[in-house]
Amino acid sequence: MKLYTVNAGYFKLDGGAMFGVVPKSMWQKTNPADENNLCSWAMRCLLIVDEDRVILIDNGIGNKQDEKFLKHYYLHGEDTLEKSLASHGFTKDNITDVFLTHLHFDHCGGSIEKNSEGNLVPAFKNATYWSNRAHWEWAVIPNDREKASFLKENILPIQESGCLKFVDNKDGVAFTENIKIRFACGHTDAMMLPQISYKGKTILYMADLLPSVGHVPLPYVMAYDMFPIKTLEEKKKYFEEAVKNEYILYLEHDPVNECCTLQNTDKGIRVKDTFQLTDI
């Protein structure tokens, strides 16, 4: 098995929304905001080559949205999904599996693209797309608070193409011999967290349960989360498990740090080390 960091670019979100009830005087120490109170965030995906499967976990915002939509998120930097895949010797046609942790636009927008005729088609034409039935139903009939994050043009064409498959909604279900799926429901219903056995270590892909190292303290919960108390409970559970079993946490949105480990301190669970995926 081989793992590759795939950077789909950077975007900006309101710092207050990203840290919920935590005062700016505290969160800006780790994630400084610009003059508009916006912080920069990564869209860091993960490519897994596991025997004959080439698995891409999440795929960023994509490029099919119009200028009006994109101007709200200030896409910046030189990284793109295509450039990052190419840097590792891959193209989108090499991908056999697209694993979607959840269907918010910054995680699945690259799943679908417009072809030369303007039709919405799968961007990974040789891939199976993976979600789970509970989250899919939550996304295609969204609640009023979350529907701005679930864009139909990112989601419905996946099923219409015939490329969609569901995993079982059972925590710890196997995806491959080296990957099992964990679940978290505080950010959005039935978000999937791939847990990967790699070089004798366990890597847990945190998706939006832990956006960055700045969110490690338990009360640092995003205002975007649908069920913040549930998020807090899930963070505590997974963090205690990560400390006990020395997990490596892979961070999708941290603008600087790819991975971290955790430790117990007199202030609670905190970051132990930060490092790049290639350091493992």
C-alpha positions, -999 to +999 in steps of 0.1 A: +000+000+000+011+036-008-004+068+004-001+102-012-012+137-001-034+153-027-040+190-024-071+203-042-064+239-033-072+264-005-103+284+003-115+308+029-142+306+055-153+329+083-131+323+114-161+327+138-181+301+119-151+277+120-147+280+158-182+284+170-185+299+205-147+302+210-137+339+211-115+352+183-089+362+208-082+325+214-086+309+180-067+335+161-035+323+178-035+292+157-056+304+127-051+341+121-078+359+101-076+385+074-092+419+074-126+403+065-123+378+094-117+350+069-092+322+076-074+301+049-082+263+048-068+234+029-088+209+008-064+181+015-075+148+000-058+114+003-048+090-025-044+053-015-029+027-038-040-006-024-031-036-047-051-030-079-073-002-064-065+035-066-087+052-040-092+089-037-107+102-005-127+134-011-119+158-040-124+194-031-148+221-045-141+213-082-142+239-110-177+238-124-194+263-101-200+298-114-180+329-104-208+342-081-206+310-060-168+308-060-163+344-050-177+336-016-149+312-009-118+330-022-100+300-038-063+307-038-029+290-042-014+271-070-026+236-060-053+218-079-066+183-078-053+176-113-018+191-106-015+172-073-025+139-089+000+145-117+028+152-093+024+116-081+021+102-116-017+098-117-046+112-137-083+112-128-087+083-152-065+062-130-089+064-100-109+032-094-127+044-062-139+078-051-146+076-013-167+106-001-165+112+036-197+133+032-214+154+005-207+190+015-195+209-015-159+213-004-155+176-001-174+163-032-175+192-056-148+177-078-168+145-083-188+159-112-176+181-140-192+197-171-183+181-204-178+200-237-216+199-243-222+214-208-236+182-194-228+171-158-208+139-159-185+120-135-150+135-133-135+101-126-149+081-155-135+047-144-143+050-107-170+037-084-183+064-060-188+054-024-212+069+002-237+054+026-275+053+024-281+072+056-259+101+046-271+101+010-307+104+020-297+132+045-280+151+016-306+147-012-334+159+010-315+184+030-327+204+060-330+242+056-299+249+077-276+226+057-290+227+022-265+254+011-237+229+016-255+201-003-255+211-040-276+190-062-253+193-092-225+177-071-247+149-058-275+137-081-254+131-112-233+105-093-264+083-089-278+091-123-245+079-139-248+045-123-215+048-105-228+051-070-225+023-043-232+024-006-213+009+022-230-006+053-238+019+080-219-001+106-190+013+125-158-005+116-171-021+084-143-032+061-137-012+029-106-031+019-083-054+038-064-024+051-092+002+054-122+001+077-148+028+080-157+047+112-187+070+115-194+104+131-227+122+131-222+155+149-210+175+119-235+159+095-254+127+096-233+095+090-200+112+080-174+085+072-139+084+085-115+060+068-092+042+093-061+029+075-035+004+085-002+016+071+034+006+079+023-009+112+005+023+123-031+034+122-041+066+103-076+080+109-088+104+082-106+130+103-127+149+076-147+175+095-146+159+129-112+176+134-106+203+107-073+214+121-049+212+151-065+244+162-097+225+169-082+199+192-096+213+225-130+197+229-151+229+230-136+241+197-165+230+176-176+245+143-208+265+140-213+246+108-219+214+128-255+202+129-253+186+163-224+203+183-229+183+215-227+151+195-195+164+179-180+171+213-189+136+224-174+121+193-142+141+195-138+129+231-144+093+221-121+093+191-094+114+208-092+090+238-089+061+214-062+079+194-041+086+225-045+050+238-036+034+205-012+061+192-032+069+160-020+093+134-047+118+126-048+130+089-061+166+087-082+176+057-085+214+063-055+224+084-037+250+062-002+239+074-002+205+091-010+173+073-009+149+103-008+150+141-008+128+171-024+135+205-014+132+241-029+136+276-019+168+294-031+186+326-053+207+303-069+177+286-060+160+253-037+182+232-015+179+202+017+159+207+034+161+173+027+175+139+043+162+107+038+154+070+025+122+056+058+114+040+074+114+075+056+082+084 
